[in-house]
Amino acid sequence: MTTTGGIQVLRASERPATPWLNGGGVTREVAGFPAGAGLNAFDWRVSLADVASAGPFSPFPGIDRVITLVEGAGMALTVDGVEQLVDAPFRPFAFSGDAGTDCRLLGGPVVDFNVMTRRGRVTAVVELLTGPGTVPVPSAATVLLVCLAGSATVDRGTELTCYDAALIDAPGAHELRPEGVTAAITFRPAARTAASTAAR
């Protein structure tokens, strides 16, 4: 991790891979809060997962989830008995971690991008950005930028390659120039609304 101009840069090359208990893949944590919190104590957590085989998702009671296909042909997720195709890259799909969820691969291994927030404590808005613009960091919010394809430049001085991330928690506006697809996740303390997703 490096810090440039108040931006913490989190390099993909520095992330360890954690195997799943069922052997179906590995997960690499991009960032989380509080830092170092385990799976039972985080307020929010963002990760990339290599999914190698079909099988059930681990339950996360009290957690809201947003999953986005990044690489591969996609998945069919059965969430509380209802099948949902996640087969279009860079299209977020929100569901509850309380739900019983099973995964069927549509055409071999995939890489997916996961955003998890603890319900009642934090909300998240997930945006997928493909063109230059300004990313606002509202007061009391944290924004995580994750390059999901190609590369990106933040504030003309911070270069991100694929799967690198930039964590920004100082209020203000930041210039983003993606050459591909960059996810922008805005985390805020929860009011009374659940996590939402948007794309632009």
Secondary structure as GFF3:
##gff-version 3
##sequence-region A 1 200
A	DSSP	beta_strand	2	4	.	.	.	ID=ss1
A	DSSP	beta_strand	7	10	.	.	.	ID=ss2
A	DSSP	three_ten_helix	12	14	.	.	.	ID=ss3
A	DSSP	beta_strand	18	19	.	.	.	ID=ss4
A	DSSP	beta_strand	25	33	.	.	.	ID=ss5
A	DSSP	beta_strand	44	51	.	.	.	ID=ss6
A	DSSP	beta_strand	55	56	.	.	.	ID=ss7
A	DSSP	beta_strand	63	71	.	.	.	ID=ss8
A	DSSP	beta_strand	75	79	.	.	.	ID=ss9
A	DSSP	beta_strand	82	86	.	.	.	ID=ss10
A	DSSP	beta_strand	93	96	.	.	.	ID=ss11
A	DSSP	beta_strand	101	105	.	.	.	ID=ss12
A	DSSP	beta_strand	110	118	.	.	.	ID=ss13
A	DSSP	beta_strand	122	129	.	.	.	ID=ss14
A	DSSP	beta_strand	133	137	.	.	.	ID=ss15
A	DSSP	beta_strand	142	154	.	.	.	ID=ss16
A	DSSP	beta_strand	158	161	.	.	.	ID=ss17
A	DSSP	beta_strand	165	168	.	.	.	ID=ss18
A	DSSP	beta_strand	172	189	.	.	.	ID=ss19
A	DSSP	beta_strand	196	197	.	.	.	ID=ss20
###
